[in-house]
Structures are given as structure tokens and as C-alpha cells.
Amino acid sequence: MGFHFITKLPTPAEIREQYPVSERVAKIKEERDALIRKVFTGESDKFLVIIGPCSADNEEAVCEYIGRLAKVQDQVGDRLVLIPRIYTNKPRTTGEGYKGLLHQPDPEKKPDVLAGLIAIRKLHLRAIEESGLTAADEMLYPENWRYLSDILSYVAIGARSVENQQHRLVVSGMDVPAGMKNPTSGDLSVMLNSIYAAQHPHNFIYRNWEVDTTGNPLTHAVLRGAVNKHGNCIPNYHYEDLKLLMEKYAERNLQNPAVIVDANHSNSNKQYIEQIRIVKEVMHSRNVNEGLKTLVKGVMIESYLVPGCQKIGQENHIYGKSITDPCLGWEESEKLIHTIYKMCE
């Protein structure tokens, strides 16, 4: 019964000292942060493409994927900023299943959070060193943010976390853009309240300290679709949905109005191939409405080396294929990035 305490974990400062950021990585992050910040403040009209595996389950495959992405970034950099998804902890609807690299550095072995903390930091550092691209991760656990806060350039707050007070308050202390997803109910007011809270300063308890935060003006909306009471998916990426959000933003005193459209999850009903059509529709909506062109700053796409998904531990395990939600394969992804590039003319 109750808690069984397994391992006392090192502090973020101890992990950072053990696996430090090199001068080169620090410079890359500084430049990338400035580039991405300008998209949200409106100083840049570049478009963000947050793209990568549903879960970063294998260091080699993830780094190979991001290496390919870096080559594409060189081709499209005058219009697009590619932000690789390195999602190292995964929310589970029922609490069961693979919870990400943080919990299980080897998906086929027992959880080991100490090894996981080291694995996620090493993965993020290696990805930046090899590709020159800083990444996005999901903040599933607010207390873990400091283990990666000197590395990440973008943070996503999931649909099940967006109503949580601690998530909102921790985001208010971040210095990078944080995307607040609409809750699974689809209620836009919940998401907008979350953005308002995170954009303002707060005083609260964090990692055994009383802290003050400044507020994060780069906090913004992410539309990921919703689920009704019957369990049916309700997309919210259509032109009318984007216009409604634009109107809701106009009613509130929020800084840097922005939305990223998540093309998978409840928007695609997890039909991963639909992401291609959905992204094209979002780009078309931007191109027929100047207000939406300003508001819609980017898209999120789930993509890996091999299309679809597979079960953990299955025979003939396929390298670079998702073990969580199904993803687009590399060929479709590369083609889609170039389509986005053309539609940003």
C-alpha cells in the first residue's frame, strides 16, 4: 500500500553539471530561440513546422531522422523554421502503455527514471550537436522542466495538462514559446484562460522553493481537435474554427496572438495519412484571409522514418517506426514540407 520510494533522483543542476551544454550548443540555442521568438512576435513572417516522431523511443533512429530534417531545413530556411519533435515523455489516457524515454530508456525493459533522465538529456544534446536544430518536447511533468530548460526551444502542454494550475504557473517562468493545446473537450475558453494565466507573473512553490515568475508572452494556442461525449473526434482545423479562434483572441487582452495547428490526434482521428490533407487545408485558409495568415504561425506533424506504427517487442521490429501513435513516413514528410514551402509564397 502507498508509496515505495525507489531512487533519489539527482537535481537538475547535478544532471546539467554531469552533461553540460557546450559553447557551440549554447550558441545554436541562442540563435534558434531568437529566430523562433521573432515568428511569435510578428517580426518574422517565417512559418513553423514542428515535426517528428510521436515518441522519441530510439536515440539512433531519432538522430537519423533529425539529420535528414536538417538537410531539408537548409533548402527551405528562407520561409520555414523546422523544429524537430523530441517527445521524451508520453501521456497515457488510461495510465497504461509506454510512457516514453524518460520512464523506459529501453521500451522492452522495466522503468528506470534515473537512466531515463540521463538518456533524454544526452539525446537532446546529441541531436543539436549533429543537426544544428534545437527541438520541441512536451512538458508532461512540470517538475522535470529544469532538466532540459537550457536545451529546448519549444514546449507543448498537452490536452490533459492544460487545465492544471502547476503547468500554467511553470510556463509563466519559461523563456521559450509554449503551446497550450485545447482540452479534449474542445473548450476554447479553457485554452485561452491557460494562455492568460501563463502570460502573467506568479508566486508559487516549485521544486521545494518559493519562486516568482515574470510571465511568458510567447504562450499561445494549439488546436488539436476534440472528442465529444460519445467518443467521436471533432476536428477544429477548418477555416471557420480558425476564424472563431481569431475572434476569441480579439476579445481578450493577450500578447502575441498565435495558433499552431496539430494535424494529428483528434484532428485526424489518428488517421496519420490525413495529416497531409489537413496541413494543405490550413495553408489554404491562411492564404485566403490576411488575419489568419498572421494568426496561424505553424503546424505540428507526427512523422518518423517509416510510416504507421508497430507494437513494442513485436517480431521483426522495424527501425524508425513508431511504437505509439502512427506517423507519416519520411518520403511523405519531406514532400509535405516542400508543399508547405510552396504554399508560403
Disulfide bonds with the S-S distance in Angstrom:
none
